[in-house]
Amino acid sequence: MQAALIGLAALLASAAPALAQSPIGDSCPLVVPPGQRLLQPRRIQPDQVKAKNAMGCLSPADAVYGADGCPLRLCNPDAGVIQLPLP
């Protein structure tokens, strides 16, 4: 039984990179881990990409988009964060 579980874990671990590149409902590759699909940025219209990317990142959950409207990568963790002064 333990050997079967180890084998299953190894199989799932080897499949993870392939899952991360798999398309989802709107045919865009995942830019988030498979277990966080709900956090995947949505596809935008291709004619909106230039304006969206010009605005920059509004939050860490925002993305940089490709010409097809699919998110290419998430913004960095400090994106859109404004440091407020301490009281």
PyMOL Python script that loads the backbone (N, CA, C, O; Angstrom):
from pymol import cmd

cmd.read_pdbstr("""\
ATOM      1  N   MET A   1       0.824  -1.188   0.000  1.00  0.00           N
ATOM      2  CA  MET A   1       0.000   0.000   0.000  1.00  0.00           C
ATOM      3  C   MET A   1       0.873   1.259   0.000  1.00  0.00           C
ATOM      4  O   MET A   1       0.612   2.200  -0.749  1.00  0.00           O
ATOM      5  N   GLN A   2       1.918   1.269   0.851  1.00  0.00           N
ATOM      6  CA  GLN A   2       2.788   2.435   0.924  1.00  0.00           C
ATOM      7  C   GLN A   2       3.521   2.647  -0.400  1.00  0.00           C
ATOM      8  O   GLN A   2       3.710   3.785  -0.829  1.00  0.00           O
ATOM      9  N   ALA A   3       3.928   1.566  -1.040  1.00  0.00           N
ATOM     10  CA  ALA A   3       4.610   1.682  -2.329  1.00  0.00           C
ATOM     11  C   ALA A   3       3.676   2.278  -3.376  1.00  0.00           C
ATOM     12  O   ALA A   3       4.104   3.068  -4.217  1.00  0.00           O
ATOM     13  N   ALA A   4       2.407   1.900  -3.323  1.00  0.00           N
ATOM     14  CA  ALA A   4       1.432   2.453  -4.266  1.00  0.00           C
ATOM     15  C   ALA A   4       1.254   3.950  -4.045  1.00  0.00           C
ATOM     16  O   ALA A   4       1.144   4.712  -5.006  1.00  0.00           O
ATOM     17  N   LEU A   5       1.225   4.370  -2.791  1.00  0.00           N
ATOM     18  CA  LEU A   5       1.080   5.792  -2.495  1.00  0.00           C
ATOM     19  C   LEU A   5       2.298   6.588  -2.950  1.00  0.00           C
ATOM     20  O   LEU A   5       2.169   7.700  -3.463  1.00  0.00           O
ATOM     21  N   ILE A   6       3.483   6.007  -2.755  1.00  0.00           N
ATOM     22  CA  ILE A   6       4.708   6.673  -3.200  1.00  0.00           C
ATOM     23  C   ILE A   6       4.709   6.783  -4.721  1.00  0.00           C
ATOM     24  O   ILE A   6       5.079   7.817  -5.277  1.00  0.00           O
ATOM     25  N   GLY A   7       4.293   5.714  -5.384  1.00  0.00           N
ATOM     26  CA  GLY A   7       4.211   5.733  -6.846  1.00  0.00           C
ATOM     27  C   GLY A   7       3.217   6.771  -7.341  1.00  0.00           C
ATOM     28  O   GLY A   7       3.483   7.480  -8.311  1.00  0.00           O
ATOM     29  N   LEU A   8       2.074   6.860  -6.675  1.00  0.00           N
ATOM     30  CA  LEU A   8       1.066   7.846  -7.049  1.00  0.00           C
ATOM     31  C   LEU A   8       1.592   9.263  -6.830  1.00  0.00           C
ATOM     32  O   LEU A   8       1.380  10.139  -7.667  1.00  0.00           O
ATOM     33  N   ALA A   9       2.271   9.489  -5.716  1.00  0.00           N
ATOM     34  CA  ALA A   9       2.842  10.810  -5.435  1.00  0.00           C
ATOM     35  C   ALA A   9       3.867  11.193  -6.499  1.00  0.00           C
ATOM     36  O   ALA A   9       3.897  12.338  -6.949  1.00  0.00           O
ATOM     37  N   ALA A  10       4.704  10.243  -6.900  1.00  0.00           N
ATOM     38  CA  ALA A  10       5.704  10.510  -7.933  1.00  0.00           C
ATOM     39  C   ALA A  10       5.036  10.832  -9.267  1.00  0.00           C
ATOM     40  O   ALA A  10       5.479  11.723  -9.992  1.00  0.00           O
ATOM     41  N   LEU A  11       3.975  10.106  -9.582  1.00  0.00           N
ATOM     42  CA  LEU A  11       3.243  10.350 -10.823  1.00  0.00           C
ATOM     43  C   LEU A  11       2.630  11.747 -10.822  1.00  0.00           C
ATOM     44  O   LEU A  11       2.726  12.473 -11.811  1.00  0.00           O
ATOM     45  N   LEU A  12       2.006  12.117  -9.719  1.00  0.00           N
ATOM     46  CA  LEU A  12       1.393  13.441  -9.629  1.00  0.00           C
ATOM     47  C   LEU A  12       2.439  14.548  -9.682  1.00  0.00           C
ATOM     48  O   LEU A  12       2.213  15.587 -10.302  1.00  0.00           O
ATOM     49  N   ALA A  13       3.572  14.335  -9.041  1.00  0.00           N
ATOM     50  CA  ALA A  13       4.637  15.338  -9.052  1.00  0.00           C
ATOM     51  C   ALA A  13       5.179  15.545 -10.459  1.00  0.00           C
ATOM     52  O   ALA A  13       5.491  16.671 -10.844  1.00  0.00           O
ATOM     53  N   SER A  14       5.293  14.475 -11.222  1.00  0.00           N
ATOM     54  CA  SER A  14       5.806  14.606 -12.583  1.00  0.00           C
ATOM     55  C   SER A  14       4.776  15.236 -13.506  1.00  0.00           C
ATOM     56  O   SER A  14       5.140  15.812 -14.530  1.00  0.00           O
ATOM     57  N   ALA A  15       3.493  15.139 -13.163  1.00  0.00           N
ATOM     58  CA  ALA A  15       2.442  15.717 -13.999  1.00  0.00           C
ATOM     59  C   ALA A  15       2.227  17.193 -13.704  1.00  0.00           C
ATOM     60  O   ALA A  15       1.638  17.892 -14.528  1.00  0.00           O
ATOM     61  N   ALA A  16       2.678  17.689 -12.571  1.00  0.00           N
ATOM     62  CA  ALA A  16       2.416  19.077 -12.171  1.00  0.00           C
ATOM     63  C   ALA A  16       2.893  20.104 -13.197  1.00  0.00           C
ATOM     64  O   ALA A  16       2.133  21.023 -13.506  1.00  0.00           O
ATOM     65  N   PRO A  17       4.106  20.002 -13.742  1.00  0.00           N
ATOM     66  CA  PRO A  17       4.502  21.005 -14.727  1.00  0.00           C
ATOM     67  C   PRO A  17       3.599  21.009 -15.955  1.00  0.00           C
ATOM     68  O   PRO A  17       3.315  22.070 -16.512  1.00  0.00           O
ATOM     69  N   ALA A  18       3.150  19.843 -16.378  1.00  0.00           N
ATOM     70  CA  ALA A  18       2.259  19.788 -17.529  1.00  0.00           C
ATOM     71  C   ALA A  18       0.922  20.430 -17.203  1.00  0.00           C
ATOM     72  O   ALA A  18       0.348  21.118 -18.046  1.00  0.00           O
ATOM     73  N   LEU A  19       0.418  20.219 -15.996  1.00  0.00           N
ATOM     74  CA  LEU A  19      -0.844  20.830 -15.603  1.00  0.00           C
ATOM     75  C   LEU A  19      -0.727  22.341 -15.553  1.00  0.00           C
ATOM     76  O   LEU A  19      -1.675  23.046 -15.899  1.00  0.00           O
ATOM     77  N   ALA A  20       0.409  22.845 -15.133  1.00  0.00           N
ATOM     78  CA  ALA A  20       0.583  24.287 -15.015  1.00  0.00           C
ATOM     79  C   ALA A  20       0.514  24.971 -16.377  1.00  0.00           C
ATOM     80  O   ALA A  20       0.209  26.161 -16.455  1.00  0.00           O
ATOM     81  N   GLN A  21       0.789  24.245 -17.431  1.00  0.00           N
ATOM     82  CA  GLN A  21       0.745  24.818 -18.769  1.00  0.00           C
ATOM     83  C   GLN A  21      -0.539  24.479 -19.513  1.00  0.00           C
ATOM     84  O   GLN A  21      -0.708  24.868 -20.669  1.00  0.00           O
ATOM     85  N   SER A  22      -1.442  23.760 -18.860  1.00  0.00           N
ATOM     86  CA  SER A  22      -2.655  23.349 -19.549  1.00  0.00           C
ATOM     87  C   SER A  22      -3.631  24.505 -19.666  1.00  0.00           C
ATOM     88  O   SER A  22      -3.736  25.326 -18.756  1.00  0.00           O
ATOM     89  N   PRO A  23      -4.348  24.573 -20.783  1.00  0.00           N
ATOM     90  CA  PRO A  23      -5.328  25.632 -20.937  1.00  0.00           C
ATOM     91  C   PRO A  23      -6.538  25.397 -20.046  1.00  0.00           C
ATOM     92  O   PRO A  23      -6.825  24.260 -19.670  1.00  0.00           O
ATOM     93  N   ILE A  24      -7.243  26.460 -19.710  1.00  0.00           N
ATOM     94  CA  ILE A  24      -8.478  26.323 -18.955  1.00  0.00           C
ATOM     95  C   ILE A  24      -9.617  26.820 -19.821  1.00  0.00           C
ATOM     96  O   ILE A  24      -9.447  27.010 -21.026  1.00  0.00           O
ATOM     97  N   GLY A  25     -10.756  27.029 -19.229  1.00  0.00           N
ATOM     98  CA  GLY A  25     -11.973  27.353 -19.950  1.00  0.00           C
ATOM     99  C   GLY A  25     -11.826  28.275 -21.143  1.00  0.00           C
ATOM    100  O   GLY A  25     -12.422  28.011 -22.188  1.00  0.00           O
ATOM    101  N   ASP A  26     -11.062  29.337 -21.028  1.00  0.00           N
ATOM    102  CA  ASP A  26     -10.965  30.264 -22.145  1.00  0.00           C
ATOM    103  C   ASP A  26      -9.686  30.055 -22.958  1.00  0.00           C
ATOM    104  O   ASP A  26      -9.246  30.966 -23.659  1.00  0.00           O
ATOM    105  N   SER A  27      -9.098  28.885 -22.872  1.00  0.00           N
ATOM    106  CA  SER A  27      -7.951  28.468 -23.679  1.00  0.00           C
ATOM    107  C   SER A  27      -6.642  29.192 -23.383  1.00  0.00           C
ATOM    108  O   SER A  27      -5.758  29.233 -24.239  1.00  0.00           O
ATOM    109  N   CYS A  28      -6.502  29.755 -22.204  1.00  0.00           N
ATOM    110  CA  CYS A  28      -5.235  30.379 -21.811  1.00  0.00           C
ATOM    111  C   CYS A  28      -4.476  29.436 -20.889  1.00  0.00           C
ATOM    112  O   CYS A  28      -5.090  28.757 -20.067  1.00  0.00           O
ATOM    113  N   PRO A  29      -3.139  29.381 -21.010  1.00  0.00           N
ATOM    114  CA  PRO A  29      -2.356  28.576 -20.073  1.00  0.00           C
ATOM    115  C   PRO A  29      -2.458  29.152 -18.662  1.00  0.00           C
ATOM    116  O   PRO A  29      -2.602  30.361 -18.478  1.00  0.00           O
ATOM    117  N   LEU A  30      -2.382  28.281 -17.690  1.00  0.00           N
ATOM    118  CA  LEU A  30      -2.416  28.732 -16.303  1.00  0.00           C
ATOM    119  C   LEU A  30      -1.145  29.508 -15.966  1.00  0.00           C
ATOM    120  O   LEU A  30      -0.046  29.117 -16.357  1.00  0.00           O
ATOM    121  N   VAL A  31      -1.307  30.600 -15.243  1.00  0.00           N
ATOM    122  CA  VAL A  31      -0.157  31.341 -14.719  1.00  0.00           C
ATOM    123  C   VAL A  31      -0.129  31.234 -13.199  1.00  0.00           C
ATOM    124  O   VAL A  31       0.714  31.841 -12.538  1.00  0.00           O
ATOM    125  N   VAL A  32      -1.052  30.462 -12.659  1.00  0.00           N
ATOM    126  CA  VAL A  32      -1.133  30.188 -11.218  1.00  0.00           C
ATOM    127  C   VAL A  32      -1.012  28.684 -11.025  1.00  0.00           C
ATOM    128  O   VAL A  32      -1.226  27.935 -11.977  1.00  0.00           O
ATOM    129  N   PRO A  33      -0.678  28.218  -9.831  1.00  0.00           N
ATOM    130  CA  PRO A  33      -0.636  26.775  -9.588  1.00  0.00           C
ATOM    131  C   PRO A  33      -2.010  26.145  -9.847  1.00  0.00           C
ATOM    132  O   PRO A  33      -3.032  26.794  -9.621  1.00  0.00           O
ATOM    133  N   PRO A  34      -2.050  24.899 -10.313  1.00  0.00           N
ATOM    134  CA  PRO A  34      -3.324  24.242 -10.629  1.00  0.00           C
ATOM    135  C   PRO A  34      -4.328  24.260  -9.482  1.00  0.00           C
ATOM    136  O   PRO A  34      -5.534  24.319  -9.723  1.00  0.00           O
ATOM    137  N   GLY A  35      -3.859  24.211  -8.254  1.00  0.00           N
ATOM    138  CA  GLY A  35      -4.769  24.224  -7.114  1.00  0.00           C
ATOM    139  C   GLY A  35      -5.369  25.601  -6.837  1.00  0.00           C
ATOM    140  O   GLY A  35      -6.230  25.743  -5.969  1.00  0.00           O
ATOM    141  N   GLN A  36      -4.913  26.612  -7.574  1.00  0.00           N
ATOM    142  CA  GLN A  36      -5.405  27.977  -7.363  1.00  0.00           C
ATOM    143  C   GLN A  36      -6.065  28.537  -8.625  1.00  0.00           C
ATOM    144  O   GLN A  36      -5.981  29.734  -8.900  1.00  0.00           O
ATOM    145  N   ARG A  37      -6.716  27.665  -9.384  1.00  0.00           N
ATOM    146  CA  ARG A  37      -7.343  28.071 -10.650  1.00  0.00           C
ATOM    147  C   ARG A  37      -8.311  29.239 -10.500  1.00  0.00           C
ATOM    148  O   ARG A  37      -8.486  30.025 -11.432  1.00  0.00           O
ATOM    149  N   LEU A  38      -8.935  29.355  -9.340  1.00  0.00           N
ATOM    150  CA  LEU A  38      -9.879  30.455  -9.137  1.00  0.00           C
ATOM    151  C   LEU A  38      -9.180  31.812  -9.149  1.00  0.00           C
ATOM    152  O   LEU A  38      -9.826  32.841  -9.344  1.00  0.00           O
ATOM    153  N   LEU A  39      -7.874  31.819  -8.945  1.00  0.00           N
ATOM    154  CA  LEU A  39      -7.105  33.059  -8.936  1.00  0.00           C
ATOM    155  C   LEU A  39      -6.522  33.408 -10.304  1.00  0.00           C
ATOM    156  O   LEU A  39      -5.855  34.432 -10.453  1.00  0.00           O
ATOM    157  N   GLN A  40      -6.774  32.560 -11.304  1.00  0.00           N
ATOM    158  CA  GLN A  40      -6.265  32.800 -12.654  1.00  0.00           C
ATOM    159  C   GLN A  40      -6.867  34.088 -13.220  1.00  0.00           C
ATOM    160  O   GLN A  40      -8.089  34.221 -13.272  1.00  0.00           O
ATOM    161  N   PRO A  41      -6.023  35.044 -13.647  1.00  0.00           N
ATOM    162  CA  PRO A  41      -6.568  36.248 -14.280  1.00  0.00           C
ATOM    163  C   PRO A  41      -7.345  35.878 -15.544  1.00  0.00           C
ATOM    164  O   PRO A  41      -6.967  34.960 -16.273  1.00  0.00           O
ATOM    165  N   ARG A  42      -8.411  36.589 -15.785  1.00  0.00           N
ATOM    166  CA  ARG A  42      -9.252  36.302 -16.948  1.00  0.00           C
ATOM    167  C   ARG A  42      -8.625  36.836 -18.227  1.00  0.00           C
ATOM    168  O   ARG A  42      -7.835  37.780 -18.220  1.00  0.00           O
ATOM    169  N   ARG A  43      -9.009  36.196 -19.322  1.00  0.00           N
ATOM    170  CA  ARG A  43      -8.582  36.645 -20.639  1.00  0.00           C
ATOM    171  C   ARG A  43      -9.285  37.964 -20.951  1.00  0.00           C
ATOM    172  O   ARG A  43     -10.443  38.166 -20.585  1.00  0.00           O
ATOM    173  N   ILE A  44      -8.575  38.851 -21.628  1.00  0.00           N
ATOM    174  CA  ILE A  44      -9.190  40.105 -22.055  1.00  0.00           C
ATOM    175  C   ILE A  44      -9.228  40.140 -23.582  1.00  0.00           C
ATOM    176  O   ILE A  44      -8.598  39.313 -24.241  1.00  0.00           O
ATOM    177  N   GLN A  45      -9.949  41.076 -24.129  1.00  0.00           N
ATOM    178  CA  GLN A  45     -10.022  41.215 -25.586  1.00  0.00           C
ATOM    179  C   GLN A  45      -8.651  41.642 -26.119  1.00  0.00           C
ATOM    180  O   GLN A  45      -7.999  42.497 -25.520  1.00  0.00           O
ATOM    181  N   PRO A  46      -8.208  41.059 -27.234  1.00  0.00           N
ATOM    182  CA  PRO A  46      -6.892  41.418 -27.779  1.00  0.00           C
ATOM    183  C   PRO A  46      -6.717  42.918 -28.016  1.00  0.00           C
ATOM    184  O   PRO A  46      -5.609  43.435 -27.880  1.00  0.00           O
ATOM    185  N   ASP A  47      -7.794  43.621 -28.368  1.00  0.00           N
ATOM    186  CA  ASP A  47      -7.661  45.057 -28.612  1.00  0.00           C
ATOM    187  C   ASP A  47      -7.527  45.869 -27.317  1.00  0.00           C
ATOM    188  O   ASP A  47      -7.293  47.076 -27.375  1.00  0.00           O
ATOM    189  N   GLN A  48      -7.672  45.229 -26.156  1.00  0.00           N
ATOM    190  CA  GLN A  48      -7.520  45.899 -24.869  1.00  0.00           C
ATOM    191  C   GLN A  48      -6.129  45.700 -24.258  1.00  0.00           C
ATOM    192  O   GLN A  48      -5.786  46.347 -23.269  1.00  0.00           O
ATOM    193  N   VAL A  49      -5.337  44.813 -24.843  1.00  0.00           N
ATOM    194  CA  VAL A  49      -4.042  44.433 -24.259  1.00  0.00           C
ATOM    195  C   VAL A  49      -3.086  45.615 -24.138  1.00  0.00           C
ATOM    196  O   VAL A  49      -2.485  45.817 -23.083  1.00  0.00           O
ATOM    197  N   LYS A  50      -2.941  46.391 -25.198  1.00  0.00           N
ATOM    198  CA  LYS A  50      -1.978  47.497 -25.181  1.00  0.00           C
ATOM    199  C   LYS A  50      -2.305  48.487 -24.063  1.00  0.00           C
ATOM    200  O   LYS A  50      -1.411  48.904 -23.327  1.00  0.00           O
ATOM    201  N   ALA A  51      -3.571  48.862 -23.932  1.00  0.00           N
ATOM    202  CA  ALA A  51      -3.970  49.816 -22.890  1.00  0.00           C
ATOM    203  C   ALA A  51      -3.810  49.215 -21.500  1.00  0.00           C
ATOM    204  O   ALA A  51      -3.357  49.893 -20.578  1.00  0.00           O
ATOM    205  N   LYS A  52      -4.177  47.954 -21.345  1.00  0.00           N
ATOM    206  CA  LYS A  52      -4.073  47.302 -20.032  1.00  0.00           C
ATOM    207  C   LYS A  52      -2.619  47.218 -19.599  1.00  0.00           C
ATOM    208  O   LYS A  52      -2.293  47.564 -18.463  1.00  0.00           O
ATOM    209  N   ASN A  53      -1.751  46.769 -20.476  1.00  0.00           N
ATOM    210  CA  ASN A  53      -0.333  46.657 -20.126  1.00  0.00           C
ATOM    211  C   ASN A  53       0.291  48.031 -19.882  1.00  0.00           C
ATOM    212  O   ASN A  53       1.207  48.155 -19.069  1.00  0.00           O
ATOM    213  N   ALA A  54      -0.196  49.069 -20.579  1.00  0.00           N
ATOM    214  CA  ALA A  54       0.328  50.421 -20.374  1.00  0.00           C
ATOM    215  C   ALA A  54      -0.029  50.951 -18.984  1.00  0.00           C
ATOM    216  O   ALA A  54       0.712  51.756 -18.420  1.00  0.00           O
ATOM    217  N   MET A  55      -1.164  50.503 -18.425  1.00  0.00           N
ATOM    218  CA  MET A  55      -1.563  50.927 -17.079  1.00  0.00           C
ATOM    219  C   MET A  55      -0.660  50.333 -16.017  1.00  0.00           C
ATOM    220  O   MET A  55      -0.592  50.848 -14.901  1.00  0.00           O
ATOM    221  N   GLY A  56       0.026  49.269 -16.345  1.00  0.00           N
ATOM    222  CA  GLY A  56       0.873  48.604 -15.367  1.00  0.00           C
ATOM    223  C   GLY A  56       0.071  47.679 -14.471  1.00  0.00           C
ATOM    224  O   GLY A  56      -1.100  47.401 -14.729  1.00  0.00           O
ATOM    225  N   CYS A  57       0.704  47.216 -13.437  1.00  0.00           N
ATOM    226  CA  CYS A  57       0.081  46.276 -12.508  1.00  0.00           C
ATOM    227  C   CYS A  57      -0.666  47.037 -11.423  1.00  0.00           C
ATOM    228  O   CYS A  57      -0.112  47.933 -10.787  1.00  0.00           O
ATOM    229  N   LEU A  58      -1.912  46.678 -11.220  1.00  0.00           N
ATOM    230  CA  LEU A  58      -2.734  47.337 -10.215  1.00  0.00           C
ATOM    231  C   LEU A  58      -2.682  46.624  -8.875  1.00  0.00           C
ATOM    232  O   LEU A  58      -3.004  47.212  -7.842  1.00  0.00           O
ATOM    233  N   SER A  59      -2.278  45.358  -8.888  1.00  0.00           N
ATOM    234  CA  SER A  59      -2.163  44.575  -7.657  1.00  0.00           C
ATOM    235  C   SER A  59      -1.288  43.365  -7.944  1.00  0.00           C
ATOM    236  O   SER A  59      -1.007  43.074  -9.107  1.00  0.00           O
ATOM    237  N   PRO A  60      -0.852  42.656  -6.914  1.00  0.00           N
ATOM    238  CA  PRO A  60      -0.072  41.431  -7.138  1.00  0.00           C
ATOM    239  C   PRO A  60      -0.865  40.355  -7.883  1.00  0.00           C
ATOM    240  O   PRO A  60      -0.271  39.479  -8.512  1.00  0.00           O
ATOM    241  N   ALA A  61      -2.192  40.411  -7.822  1.00  0.00           N
ATOM    242  CA  ALA A  61      -3.021  39.418  -8.508  1.00  0.00           C
ATOM    243  C   ALA A  61      -3.265  39.788  -9.964  1.00  0.00           C
ATOM    244  O   ALA A  61      -3.878  39.018 -10.704  1.00  0.00           O
ATOM    245  N   ASP A  62      -2.798  40.948 -10.379  1.00  0.00           N
ATOM    246  CA  ASP A  62      -2.948  41.405 -11.754  1.00  0.00           C
ATOM    247  C   ASP A  62      -1.942  40.660 -12.629  1.00  0.00           C
ATOM    248  O   ASP A  62      -1.090  39.933 -12.119  1.00  0.00           O
ATOM    249  N   ALA A  63      -2.041  40.840 -13.935  1.00  0.00           N
ATOM    250  CA  ALA A  63      -1.159  40.124 -14.847  1.00  0.00           C
ATOM    251  C   ALA A  63      -0.689  41.029 -15.972  1.00  0.00           C
ATOM    252  O   ALA A  63      -1.267  42.083 -16.235  1.00  0.00           O
ATOM    253  N   VAL A  64       0.370  40.589 -16.623  1.00  0.00           N
ATOM    254  CA  VAL A  64       0.834  41.171 -17.873  1.00  0.00           C
ATOM    255  C   VAL A  64       0.252  40.275 -18.955  1.00  0.00           C
ATOM    256  O   VAL A  64       0.309  39.049 -18.852  1.00  0.00           O
ATOM    257  N   TYR A  65      -0.309  40.889 -19.995  1.00  0.00           N
ATOM    258  CA  TYR A  65      -1.043  40.138 -21.009  1.00  0.00           C
ATOM    259  C   TYR A  65      -0.297  40.065 -22.329  1.00  0.00           C
ATOM    260  O   TYR A  65       0.458  40.967 -22.691  1.00  0.00           O
ATOM    261  N   GLY A  66      -0.531  38.952 -23.049  1.00  0.00           N
ATOM    262  CA  GLY A  66       0.025  38.756 -24.372  1.00  0.00           C
ATOM    263  C   GLY A  66      -0.921  39.288 -25.431  1.00  0.00           C
ATOM    264  O   GLY A  66      -2.061  39.642 -25.128  1.00  0.00           O
ATOM    265  N   ALA A  67      -0.458  39.347 -26.666  1.00  0.00           N
ATOM    266  CA  ALA A  67      -1.238  39.909 -27.766  1.00  0.00           C
ATOM    267  C   ALA A  67      -2.581  39.211 -27.973  1.00  0.00           C
ATOM    268  O   ALA A  67      -3.525  39.816 -28.480  1.00  0.00           O
ATOM    269  N   ASP A  68      -2.669  37.941 -27.581  1.00  0.00           N
ATOM    270  CA  ASP A  68      -3.926  37.196 -27.751  1.00  0.00           C
ATOM    271  C   ASP A  68      -4.918  37.444 -26.620  1.00  0.00           C
ATOM    272  O   ASP A  68      -6.029  36.914 -26.649  1.00  0.00           O
ATOM    273  N   GLY A  69      -4.531  38.244 -25.619  1.00  0.00           N
ATOM    274  CA  GLY A  69      -5.417  38.536 -24.497  1.00  0.00           C
ATOM    275  C   GLY A  69      -5.245  37.605 -23.316  1.00  0.00           C
ATOM    276  O   GLY A  69      -5.905  37.776 -22.292  1.00  0.00           O
ATOM    277  N   CYS A  70      -4.367  36.621 -23.442  1.00  0.00           N
ATOM    278  CA  CYS A  70      -4.119  35.693 -22.335  1.00  0.00           C
ATOM    279  C   CYS A  70      -3.086  36.292 -21.379  1.00  0.00           C
ATOM    280  O   CYS A  70      -2.150  36.964 -21.813  1.00  0.00           O
ATOM    281  N   PRO A  71      -3.259  36.047 -20.073  1.00  0.00           N
ATOM    282  CA  PRO A  71      -2.237  36.502 -19.134  1.00  0.00           C
ATOM    283  C   PRO A  71      -0.942  35.720 -19.357  1.00  0.00           C
ATOM    284  O   PRO A  71      -0.964  34.496 -19.484  1.00  0.00           O
ATOM    285  N   LEU A  72       0.175  36.429 -19.405  1.00  0.00           N
ATOM    286  CA  LEU A  72       1.479  35.782 -19.596  1.00  0.00           C
ATOM    287  C   LEU A  72       2.129  35.423 -18.270  1.00  0.00           C
ATOM    288  O   LEU A  72       2.741  34.364 -18.129  1.00  0.00           O
ATOM    289  N   ARG A  73       1.988  36.326 -17.296  1.00  0.00           N
ATOM    290  CA  ARG A  73       2.571  36.099 -15.974  1.00  0.00           C
ATOM    291  C   ARG A  73       1.885  37.024 -14.987  1.00  0.00           C
ATOM    292  O   ARG A  73       1.350  38.070 -15.355  1.00  0.00           O
ATOM    293  N   LEU A  74       1.912  36.617 -13.724  1.00  0.00           N
ATOM    294  CA  LEU A  74       1.382  37.470 -12.668  1.00  0.00           C
ATOM    295  C   LEU A  74       2.348  38.618 -12.410  1.00  0.00           C
ATOM    296  O   LEU A  74       3.544  38.511 -12.683  1.00  0.00           O
ATOM    297  N   CYS A  75       1.828  39.695 -11.891  1.00  0.00           N
ATOM    298  CA  CYS A  75       2.663  40.833 -11.507  1.00  0.00           C
ATOM    299  C   CYS A  75       3.466  40.467 -10.264  1.00  0.00           C
ATOM    300  O   CYS A  75       3.162  39.485  -9.586  1.00  0.00           O
ATOM    301  N   ASN A  76       4.485  41.256  -9.972  1.00  0.00           N
ATOM    302  CA  ASN A  76       5.318  40.937  -8.809  1.00  0.00           C
ATOM    303  C   ASN A  76       4.564  41.224  -7.511  1.00  0.00           C
ATOM    304  O   ASN A  76       3.585  41.970  -7.521  1.00  0.00           O
ATOM    305  N   PRO A  77       5.001  40.648  -6.409  1.00  0.00           N
ATOM    306  CA  PRO A  77       4.276  40.761  -5.133  1.00  0.00           C
ATOM    307  C   PRO A  77       4.104  42.186  -4.610  1.00  0.00           C
ATOM    308  O   PRO A  77       3.217  42.432  -3.793  1.00  0.00           O
ATOM    309  N   ASP A  78       4.934  43.131  -5.062  1.00  0.00           N
ATOM    310  CA  ASP A  78       4.822  44.514  -4.594  1.00  0.00           C
ATOM    311  C   ASP A  78       4.001  45.398  -5.533  1.00  0.00           C
ATOM    312  O   ASP A  78       3.861  46.595  -5.284  1.00  0.00           O
ATOM    313  N   ALA A  79       3.463  44.827  -6.597  1.00  0.00           N
ATOM    314  CA  ALA A  79       2.735  45.615  -7.589  1.00  0.00           C
ATOM    315  C   ALA A  79       1.491  46.260  -6.993  1.00  0.00           C
ATOM    316  O   ALA A  79       0.694  45.604  -6.322  1.00  0.00           O
ATOM    317  N   GLY A  80       1.341  47.539  -7.243  1.00  0.00           N
ATOM    318  CA  GLY A  80       0.157  48.252  -6.795  1.00  0.00           C
ATOM    319  C   GLY A  80       0.079  48.495  -5.305  1.00  0.00           C
ATOM    320  O   GLY A  80      -0.927  49.005  -4.811  1.00  0.00           O
ATOM    321  N   VAL A  81       1.127  48.138  -4.583  1.00  0.00           N
ATOM    322  CA  VAL A  81       1.127  48.313  -3.129  1.00  0.00           C
ATOM    323  C   VAL A  81       1.667  49.705  -2.807  1.00  0.00           C
ATOM    324  O   VAL A  81       2.770  50.066  -3.217  1.00  0.00           O
ATOM    325  N   ILE A  82       0.889  50.462  -2.079  1.00  0.00           N
ATOM    326  CA  ILE A  82       1.301  51.805  -1.679  1.00  0.00           C
ATOM    327  C   ILE A  82       1.634  51.764  -0.196  1.00  0.00           C
ATOM    328  O   ILE A  82       0.784  51.430   0.629  1.00  0.00           O
ATOM    329  N   GLN A  83       2.858  52.102   0.136  1.00  0.00           N
ATOM    330  CA  GLN A  83       3.279  52.107   1.529  1.00  0.00           C
ATOM    331  C   GLN A  83       2.717  53.343   2.214  1.00  0.00           C
ATOM    332  O   GLN A  83       3.056  54.469   1.852  1.00  0.00           O
ATOM    333  N   LEU A  84       1.867  53.134   3.195  1.00  0.00           N
ATOM    334  CA  LEU A  84       1.287  54.243   3.941  1.00  0.00           C
ATOM    335  C   LEU A  84       2.172  54.584   5.133  1.00  0.00           C
ATOM    336  O   LEU A  84       2.806  53.702   5.712  1.00  0.00           O
ATOM    337  N   PRO A  85       2.215  55.861   5.498  1.00  0.00           N
ATOM    338  CA  PRO A  85       3.028  56.233   6.660  1.00  0.00           C
ATOM    339  C   PRO A  85       2.422  55.676   7.944  1.00  0.00           C
ATOM    340  O   PRO A  85       1.205  55.527   8.056  1.00  0.00           O
ATOM    341  N   LEU A  86       3.266  55.377   8.888  1.00  0.00           N
ATOM    342  CA  LEU A  86       2.790  54.897  10.183  1.00  0.00           C
ATOM    343  C   LEU A  86       2.141  56.051  10.939  1.00  0.00           C
ATOM    344  O   LEU A  86       2.571  57.197  10.805  1.00  0.00           O
ATOM    345  N   PRO A  87       1.098  55.758  11.742  1.00  0.00           N
ATOM    346  CA  PRO A  87       0.416  56.836  12.477  1.00  0.00           C
ATOM    347  C   PRO A  87       1.301  57.470  13.529  1.00  0.00           C
ATOM    348  O   PRO A  87       0.870  58.388  14.227  1.00  0.00           O
TER     349      PRO A  87
END
""", "prot")
cmd.dss("prot")
cmd.show_as("cartoon", "prot")
cmd.util.cbc("prot")
cmd.orient("prot")
